Amino acid sequence: MTQSENVKTLYQDGIVGLKSAFSTAWVDDMHEDMMTAFWSAIQRPGGAVGRGPRRWYVEIHPQDFRGFADLTSHPWVVEMASAVCGPQYEIVEIGFDVPFQGAKNQPWHRDFPSPPETFKDKRITSLAFNLTGVDVTPDMGPFEIAVGTQWEDGRSWKHEMFPEKDEWPKFAERGIRKFPQRGDVSCRSALTIHRGTTHASPIARPVLVLGIDAPGAGHAALHDMMVTKDYFDALPEITRQHLICKVVETLIPPTQKHDIEGLVMGVE
């Protein structure tokens, strides 16, 4: 699809994807980096946040992910970020979700409250790019998204993020389970209603999350990215222009600021 077609699909469905954006070898390195970061994070307070039984979210430093420069300078990622969030888009988050065997269905939710620019003006001001670390199969608790629900108001929901249970059937009717393969990348509005599903496989399913904001969207305040000066100086110019981070002498382990309380318990 052309860029305009991708943006049109995103605005229509709340999600769009690109197949085989990266090599499987590149993704295997990403997988190794995510699981290394997970086993480190799970051992320290605030390092890994529960998103339901046997499911966690971990924020990482950009330089703990070997592919950060490749991802943030990839033409499709840059084009989508620029087209949707504007030429001054901001890179505000890098992390990953990982469900293990025994993870349950999450409640239907969005990742943060919808701003007036979205529920009123029908404008997307933030994006989440996702890359799977494994070839997803039906028993791996695939991501399920209720297409076209990014425009739902949601101000009456708990935390403006969690629809009441009597609304779940309408989201289930629009729900599509995604089965990405290594190398695929998706771009979605984090306001599109979605959930992780029951994970029966003994194989964990880590998925990388790159968060992008339009100026003023404000999600950088939920994160605390930092890099060392030598790393920052070596990044591609297109990444340096957009990365919202501290430049420090010594990295400090990330402490999670965005704890989605309503996901702590699974529903099934």
Residue pairs with C-beta under 8 A, 6 or more apart in sequence:
1 9
1 16
3 79
3 80
3 83
4 83
6 16
6 18
6 76
6 79
6 80
6 83
6 187
7 16
7 80
7 83
7 84
9 15
9 16
10 16
10 80
10 84
10 124
10 187
10 188
10 189
11 122
11 124
12 148
13 147
13 148
13 192
14 145
14 147
14 148
14 149
14 150
14 188
14 189
14 191
14 192
15 145
15 147
15 186
15 187
15 188
15 189
15 192
16 80
16 186
16 187
16 188
17 180
17 184
17 185
17 186
17 187
18 76
18 184
18 185
18 186
18 187
19 181
19 183
19 184
20 181
20 183
20 184
21 74
21 76
21 183
21 184
21 185
22 67
22 70
22 71
22 74
22 131
22 182
22 183
22 185
23 183
24 182
24 183
26 67
26 70
26 183
27 131
27 132
27 133
27 182
27 183
28 182
29 66
29 67
30 65
30 66
30 67
30 131
30 133
30 208
31 133
31 134
31 206
33 60
33 64
33 65
33 66
33 67
34 58
34 60
34 65
34 96
34 98
34 133
34 206
34 208
35 98
35 133
35 204
35 206
36 64
37 58
37 60
37 64
37 65
37 96
38 48
38 56
38 58
38 96
38 98
38 206
40 47
40 253
41 47
41 48
41 56
41 58
41 253
41 254
42 48
42 56
44 253
46 255
46 256
47 58
47 253
47 254
47 255
47 256
48 56
48 57
48 58
48 256
49 56
49 57
49 58
49 256
49 258
49 259
49 260
50 56
50 263
50 264
51 57
51 97
51 106
51 196
51 260
51 263
51 264
52 99
52 103
52 104
52 106
52 196
52 263
52 264
52 265
52 266
53 102
53 103
53 104
53 265
53 266
54 99
54 100
54 101
54 102
54 103
54 104
54 199
55 97
55 98
55 99
55 100
55 103
55 104
55 106
55 196
55 199
55 263
55 266
56 97
56 98
57 95
57 96
57 97
57 98
57 256
58 95
58 96
58 98
58 256
59 93
59 94
59 95
59 223
59 224
59 254
59 256
60 94
60 95
60 96
60 254
61 94
61 225
61 226
61 227
61 251
61 254
62 68
62 94
62 225
62 227
62 231
62 243
62 245
63 227
63 228
63 231
63 251
65 71
65 94
65 208
68 94
68 239
69 234
69 235
69 236
69 239
71 77
71 129
71 131
71 185
71 208
71 210
72 78
72 91
72 210
72 235
72 236
72 238
72 239
72 242
72 243
73 236
73 238
73 239
74 185
76 185
77 129
77 185
77 187
77 210
78 238
80 127
80 129
80 187
81 89
81 127
81 212
81 242
82 89
84 124
84 127
84 214
85 124
85 125
85 126
85 127
85 212
85 213
85 214
85 217
86 214
86 215
88 214
88 215
88 242
89 212
89 213
89 214
89 215
89 242
90 212
90 213
90 214
90 215
90 217
90 220
90 242
90 244
91 210
91 211
91 212
91 225
91 239
91 242
91 243
91 244
92 211
92 212
92 213
92 219
92 220
92 222
92 223
92 225
92 244
93 209
93 210
93 211
93 219
93 222
93 223
93 225
94 208
94 209
94 210
94 211
94 225
95 208
95 209
95 211
96 133
96 206
96 207
96 208
96 209
97 196
97 206
97 207
97 209
98 204
98 205
98 206
98 207
99 140
99 141
99 196
99 199
99 204
99 205
100 199
100 204
101 199
101 200
101 201
101 202
101 203
101 204
102 199
103 141
103 196
103 198
103 199
103 266
104 198
104 266
104 267
104 268
105 195
105 196
105 197
105 198
105 266
105 267
105 268
106 195
106 196
106 197
106 263
106 266
106 267
107 162
107 165
107 168
107 195
107 262
107 263
107 267
108 146
108 162
108 163
108 167
108 168
108 171
108 172
108 193
108 194
108 195
109 161
109 162
109 163
109 193
109 194
109 195
109 260
109 262
109 263
110 152
110 154
110 161
110 190
110 191
110 192
110 193
110 194
111 128
111 161
111 190
111 191
111 260
112 161
112 190
112 191
112 219
112 222
112 258
113 154
113 155
113 159
113 160
113 161
114 152
114 153
114 154
114 155
114 160
114 191
115 125
115 217
117 123
117 125
118 124
118 125
118 150
118 151
118 189
118 191
119 151
119 152
119 153
119 154
119 155
122 151
124 150
124 189
124 191
125 213
125 214
125 216
125 217
126 189
126 190
126 191
126 211
126 212
126 213
126 214
126 217
126 219
127 187
127 188
127 189
127 190
127 211
127 212
128 187
128 188
128 189
128 190
128 209
128 210
128 211
128 212
129 185
129 186
129 187
129 209
129 210
129 212
130 143
130 180
130 185
130 186
130 188
130 207
130 208
130 209
130 210
131 180
131 184
131 185
131 186
131 207
131 208
131 210
132 180
132 181
132 182
132 184
132 205
132 206
132 207
132 208
133 182
133 205
133 206
133 207
133 208
134 140
134 182
134 203
134 204
134 205
134 206
135 181
135 182
136 142
136 178
136 179
136 180
136 181
136 205
137 179
137 201
138 177
138 179
139 199
139 200
139 201
140 199
140 200
140 201
140 203
140 205
141 196
141 197
141 198
141 199
141 200
141 201
141 205
142 177
142 178
142 179
142 197
142 205
143 177
143 178
143 194
143 195
143 196
143 197
143 207
144 175
144 176
144 177
144 178
144 194
144 195
144 196
144 197
145 175
145 176
145 178
145 188
145 192
145 193
145 194
146 170
146 171
146 172
146 174
146 175
146 176
146 192
146 193
146 194
147 174
147 176
147 192
148 174
148 192
149 171
149 174
149 192
149 193
150 189
150 191
150 192
150 193
152 163
152 191
152 193
154 160
154 161
154 163
154 191
157 163
157 164
158 164
158 262
159 261
159 262
161 260
161 262
162 262
163 171
163 193
171 193
177 197
178 186
180 186
188 194
190 211
198 268
199 205
211 219
211 223
213 219
213 220
213 244
220 244
221 257
222 257
222 258
223 257
223 258
224 246
224 254
224 255
224 257
225 243
225 244
225 245
225 246
226 245
226 246
226 247
226 248
226 251
226 252
227 235
227 243
227 245
227 246
227 247
227 248
227 251
228 247
228 248
228 249
228 250
228 251
229 247
229 248
229 249
232 240
232 243
232 245
232 247
235 243
